[in-house]
């Protein structure tokens, strides 16, 4: 019986272990990069909604020279933000005139609730979940 398998070629255990280790190293590099892109994609929904809300506030301000009686709900309606976005994110505007536009994820959000994305008017840029990746933990 041993003579039958004597001429068979195959991989040694060491060769298989080396391949498994190489695949594990590649996965350890690829998974955090993939998670970063997933977080950025999820945050883009909030960024888009915040941009349209900000534009609605700007139009209202240009029309009436104030925003103190303009609510986030009215801005969402004027900006025509989709129901799925409203379900996934809670929006708020800080300041009068607005200094910060903020979105906080709800329990319906795919990555869980409590994630925040905000637009700082003074800086003119977005911050938070999926954007400031160096400060983000991948929990």
MOKA-V303568 format. One record per pair of residues at least 6 apart in sequence whose C-alpha atoms are under 6 Angstrom apart, sorted by the first residue. I is the first residue (numbers start at 1). J is the second residue. Records with the same first field share a line. If there is no record, write none. Layout:
I=J / J
//
This chain:
39=130
40=130
43=130
52=79
53=75 / 79
56=75 / 79
61=67
88=105 / 106 / 108 / 109
89=103 / 104 / 105 / 106
90=103 / 104
91=102 / 103
92=102
93=101
94=100
99=121
100=119 / 120 / 121
101=118 / 119
102=117 / 118
103=116 / 117
104=114 / 115 / 116
105=113 / 114 / 115
106=113
107=113
115=129
116=128 / 129
117=127 / 128 / 129
118=126 / 127
119=125 / 126
//
